[in-house]
Amino acid sequence: MPPCHRRARAASTLAWSALLLASAATVLPGQTPAPPTVVAGIPVNYDEALTGTYTLPDLFVLADGTAVRDATTWTTSRRPEIVRLLEHQQFGRSPGRPADLRFEIFDKGTPALNGIALRRQVTIVFSSAPGAPTADLLIYLPANARGPVPLLLNISFSANSAVVDDPGIRPGTVWDREKNVRVPATPRPQGRLDIAPFLAQGIGVATMYYGDIEPDFAAGLPLGIRKHFLKPGQTQPAADEWGTIAAWAWGLSRAMDYLETDTAVDAHRVAIVGVSRLGKTVLWAGARDTRFAMVIASCSGESGAALSRRTYGETVKHMTARYGYQFAANYAHYGDRIDTLPVDAHMLVASIAPRPLLLQTGDKDFWSDPRGEFLAAVAAGPVYTLLGKGALGTNEMPAAGIPIFQTIGYVMHEGGHGTIASDWPLFLQFMRMHLLPDR
């Protein structure tokens, strides 16, 4: 039987510098450069000595007490159990592919980006129901490709026209989260994609705006996709049904539905990437949809790849007090009794095995607990080993700028929350390692 992770403890105390390094990271609403000590009236701990002692749910024991001793039992029994627990208790159950899903290609392959790319734009029509949302999927393919190419699918905080510098992109709109209306998207330095390095390596890049699927505010239910799956008599999803993170993940799966039809894309080599709450989104999308060949999660933090039982930075109580709409309503029950939560981040991480997974953090992103993400990756390692893939291979957290690249990878930049310029070459390196091993 593979070694079971019975107890996770902080291996050592990190000596954080008092100097806050300048960072080009995206800072989301509620995130501040200096770590807050109280959020939503709830204290925040940043002392490694006060993270507590905790026991993680055992990855290698089925619900009926049977030990998991082989890859078949993991794949056919334990992994489905874990995904169901995550569905019912954290993210919420979501529907499958709609029967009336369709794709409208309005830009079939225009030369772009000074001739190095072919640009394709597709509207994903999620439902034929009146008022149902649609999402624009923007795709760039290497102009010199001789066959289907691997692809990086990004889910973004802004509309496509604000993410890539290309006048040929259809102008997009974004949600004004204060007024709950859509407004024209304006480009900003954060969140811009540098497509060229990926194209040069024979990798396509696609992006979509998360707000096209479901708005990111508590009053967004009537304006997003979840409204159209309410049962007769329902005004809200049931306690074990999808929050917005599951809705955004569902939207990524619908993008994958399109990519499987595009003969220029190798649908068996599609990686997904997202940052912060969209880092949580790509983790959950990868757990639910095994068609995604790789997951790259940037600063996913609490309720993403960081251990929830570890009291450091943001906690489940903080998360559900401020962003309860992002999760199944059941999740809020665990804010004051985290030890009763039947899942934790190591289970979300392990559910992606044996596919490659890269966790990227920032050494000054105290709120998101970069050590907690590392410890979750360590705890999930035995599952990768059981499935014949490379675990991290160490219990010692690396310094900033020192990546660990196995089938499961971990890297921490110098700086705060989000994805910065130095992260993207590492994402490309990880993709080349696993999706283009012969290049």
Long-range contacts (C-beta under 8 A, 24 or more apart in sequence): 1-60, 1-67, 1-68, 1-69, 2-60, 2-68, 2-69, 2-382, 2-383, 2-385, 2-386, 3-382, 4-58, 4-59, 4-60, 4-61, 4-382, 5-56, 5-58, 5-59, 5-346, 5-378, 5-379, 5-382, 6-55, 6-56, 6-58, 7-53, 7-54, 7-55, 7-56, 8-54, 8-56, 8-307, 8-309, 8-310, 8-346, 8-375, 8-378, 8-379, 9-53, 10-48, 10-51, 10-310, 10-371, 10-375, 11-375, 11-395, 11-396, 11-397, 12-396, 12-397, 13-48, 13-49, 14-48, 14-371, 14-397, 16-363, 16-364, 16-366, 20-364, 20-416, 21-364, 21-414, 21-415, 21-416, 22-415, 23-362, 23-364, 23-414, 23-415, 23-416, 23-417, 23-418, 23-420, 24-189, 24-190, 24-415, 24-420, 24-421, 25-190, 25-299, 25-362, 25-365, 25-415, 25-416, 25-417, 25-418, 25-419, 25-420, 26-157, 26-190, 26-191, 26-275, 26-276, 26-417, 26-418, 26-419, 27-190, 27-416, 27-417, 27-418, 28-157, 28-276, 28-277, 28-417, 28-418, 29-177, 30-322, 31-276, 31-367, 31-417, 33-364, 33-416, 35-313, 35-366, 35-367, 36-367, 39-314, 39-318, 39-322, 40-318, 40-321, 40-322, 41-321, 42-315, 42-317, 42-318, 42-321, 44-313, 44-314, 44-315, 44-318, 44-367, 45-311, 45-312, 45-313, 46-312, 46-313, 46-366, 48-312, 48-371, 50-311, 51-310, 51-311, 51-312, 52-309, 52-310, 52-311, 54-307, 54-309, 54-310, 54-339, 55-309, 55-339, 56-307, 56-309, 56-344, 56-346, 56-379, 57-342, 57-343, 57-344, 57-347, 59-346, 59-347, 59-350, 59-379, 59-380, 59-382, 59-383, 60-382, 68-386, 70-386, 71-386, 71-387, 71-388, 74-383, 74-386, 74-387, 75-387, 79-350, 79-351, 82-343, 82-347, 82-350, 82-351, 83-287, 83-288, 83-351, 85-342, 85-343, 85-347, 86-284, 86-287, 86-343, 86-347, 86-348, 86-351, 87-240, 87-246, 87-288, 87-328, 88-240, 88-328, 88-330, 89-240, 89-328, 89-330, 89-331, 89-334, 89-341, 89-342, 89-343, 90-303, 90-327, 90-328, 90-330, 90-331, 90-343, 91-242, 91-243, 91-245, 91-246, 91-249, 91-284, 91-327, 91-328, 91-331, 92-237, 92-240, 92-241, 92-242, 92-243, 92-246, 92-327, 92-328, 92-329, 92-330, 93-240, 93-241, 93-242, 93-246, 93-328, 94-241, 94-242, 94-246, 94-247, 94-249, 94-250, 94-288, 95-229, 95-250, 97-253, 97-254, 97-257, 98-126, 98-127, 100-125, 100-127, 100-128, 101-125, 101-126, 101-127, 101-254, 101-257, 102-128, 103-258, 103-261, 106-170, 107-168, 107-170, 109-141, 110-168, 111-143, 112-140, 112-166, 112-168, 113-140, 113-166, 113-195, 113-196, 113-199, 115-143, 116-142, 116-143, 116-196, 116-199, 116-200, 117-141, 117-142, 117-143, 117-195, 117-199, 118-142, 118-143, 118-264, 119-166, 119-168, 119-169, 120-262, 120-264, 121-160, 121-169, 121-170, 122-258, 124-208, 124-251, 124-254, 124-255, 124-258, 126-213, 126-225, 126-228, 126-251, 126-254, 127-225, 127-228, 129-228, 132-225, 132-228, 133-212, 133-213, 133-214, 133-223, 133-224, 133-225, 134-212, 135-208, 135-209, 135-212, 135-213, 135-251, 135-254, 135-255, 136-160, 136-170, 136-172, 136-208, 136-209, 136-212, 137-206, 137-207, 137-208, 137-255, 137-258, 138-163, 138-164, 138-169, 138-206, 138-207, 138-208, 139-204, 139-205, 139-206, 139-262, 139-265, 140-164, 140-195, 140-199, 140-204, 140-205, 140-206, 141-199, 141-204, 141-264, 141-265, 142-199, 142-200, 142-202, 142-203, 142-204, 143-199, 145-202, 145-204, 145-264, 147-266, 148-263, 148-264, 148-265, 148-266, 148-267, 149-202, 149-203, 149-204, 149-264, 149-265, 149-266, 149-269, 150-202, 150-203, 150-204, 150-266, 150-269, 150-270, 150-271, 150-293, 150-431, 150-435, 150-436, 151-203, 151-204, 151-205, 151-206, 151-259, 151-265, 151-266, 151-269, 151-270, 151-271, 152-198, 152-203, 152-204, 152-205, 152-206, 152-270, 152-271, 152-272, 152-273, 152-296, 152-427, 152-431, 153-206, 153-207, 153-208, 153-252, 153-255, 153-256, 153-259, 153-270, 153-271, 153-272, 153-273, 153-292, 154-193, 154-205, 154-206, 154-207, 154-208, 154-272, 154-273, 154-274, 155-207, 155-208, 155-210, 155-248, 155-251, 155-252, 155-272, 155-273, 155-274, 155-278, 155-281, 155-282, 156-191, 156-193, 156-207, 156-208, 156-209, 156-210, 156-278, 157-191, 157-209, 157-210, 157-275, 157-278, 158-185, 158-188, 158-191, 158-209, 159-185, 159-209, 159-211, 159-212, 160-207, 160-208, 160-209, 161-185, 161-187, 162-186, 162-187, 162-188, 162-191, 163-191, 163-192, 163-193, 163-207, 163-209, 164-192, 164-193, 164-195, 164-207, 165-192, 172-209, 174-209, 174-211, 175-211, 175-215, 175-216, 175-217, 175-220, 177-215, 177-216, 177-217, 180-215, 180-217, 180-219, 180-220, 180-223, 182-211, 190-418, 194-421, 194-424, 197-424, 197-425, 197-428, 198-428, 198-431, 201-428, 201-431, 201-432, 201-436, 201-439, 202-436, 202-439, 203-428, 203-431, 203-432, 203-435, 203-436, 204-264, 204-265, 206-255, 206-259, 208-251, 208-252, 208-255, 210-248, 210-251, 210-278, 210-281, 212-251, 213-247, 213-248, 213-250, 213-251, 214-244, 214-247, 214-248, 214-251, 215-244, 216-244, 216-277, 216-326, 217-325, 218-324, 218-325, 220-244, 220-325, 221-325, 225-250, 225-251, 236-329, 237-328, 237-329, 238-329, 239-328, 239-329, 239-330, 240-328, 240-329, 240-330, 241-328, 242-328, 243-324, 243-325, 243-326, 243-327, 243-328, 243-329, 243-331, 244-325, 244-326, 245-277, 245-280, 245-281, 245-284, 245-326, 245-327, 246-284, 246-328, 248-278, 248-281, 248-285, 249-281, 249-282, 249-284, 249-285, 249-288, 249-289, 252-281, 252-282, 252-285, 252-289, 252-292, 253-285, 253-288, 253-289, 253-291, 256-289, 256-291, 256-292, 260-291, 267-291, 268-293, 269-293, 269-435, 270-294, 271-295, 271-296, 271-356, 271-431, 271-435, 272-296, 273-297, 273-298, 273-427, 274-298, 275-299, 275-418, 275-419, 276-300, 276-301, 276-368, 276-417, 276-418, 277-323, 277-326, 279-304, 279-305, 280-304, 280-326, 283-348, 283-349, 283-352, 284-348, 286-351, 286-352, 286-355, 286-357, 287-348, 287-351, 287-352, 290-355, 292-355, 293-355, 293-356, 293-434, 293-435, 294-355, 294-356, 294-357, 294-358, 294-430, 294-431, 294-434, 294-435, 295-352, 295-355, 295-356, 295-357, 295-358, 296-357, 296-358, 296-360, 296-427, 296-430, 297-357, 297-358, 297-359, 297-360, 298-360, 298-361, 298-418, 298-419, 298-423, 299-360, 299-361, 299-362, 299-365, 299-368, 299-417, 299-418, 299-419, 300-359, 300-368, 300-373, 301-365, 301-367, 301-368, 301-369, 301-372, 301-373, 302-368, 302-369, 302-372, 303-327, 303-331, 303-345, 304-345, 304-348, 304-373, 305-345, 305-348, 305-349, 305-359, 305-372, 305-373, 305-376, 305-377, 306-345, 306-368, 306-369, 306-370, 306-372, 306-373, 306-376, 307-344, 307-345, 307-346, 307-369, 307-372, 307-373, 307-375, 307-376, 307-379, 308-334, 308-338, 308-341, 308-344, 308-345, 309-338, 309-339, 309-341, 309-344, 310-369, 310-372, 310-375, 312-369, 312-371, 312-372, 313-366, 313-367, 313-368, 313-369, 313-372, 314-367, 314-368, 314-369, 316-341, 344-376, 345-372, 345-373, 345-376, 346-375, 346-376, 346-377, 346-379, 346-380, 347-380, 348-376, 349-376, 349-377, 349-379, 349-380, 349-408, 350-379, 350-380, 350-383, 350-384, 353-380, 353-383, 353-384, 353-387, 353-389, 353-407, 353-408, 354-384, 354-387, 354-388, 354-389, 354-407, 355-407, 356-407, 356-408, 356-409, 356-430, 356-433, 356-434, 356-435, 357-407, 357-408, 357-409, 358-405, 358-408, 358-409, 358-410, 358-411, 358-426, 358-427, 358-430, 359-408, 359-409, 359-410, 359-411, 360-410, 360-411, 360-412, 360-413, 360-419, 360-423, 360-426, 360-427, 361-410, 361-411, 361-412, 361-413, 362-412, 362-413, 362-414, 362-415, 362-416, 362-417, 362-418, 362-420, 363-400, 363-412, 363-413, 363-414, 363-415, 364-414, 364-415, 364-416, 365-415, 365-416, 365-417, 365-418, 367-417, 368-417, 370-412, 371-397, 373-410, 374-410, 374-412, 377-408, 377-410, 380-408, 381-408, 384-408, 403-429, 405-429, 405-430, 405-433, 407-434
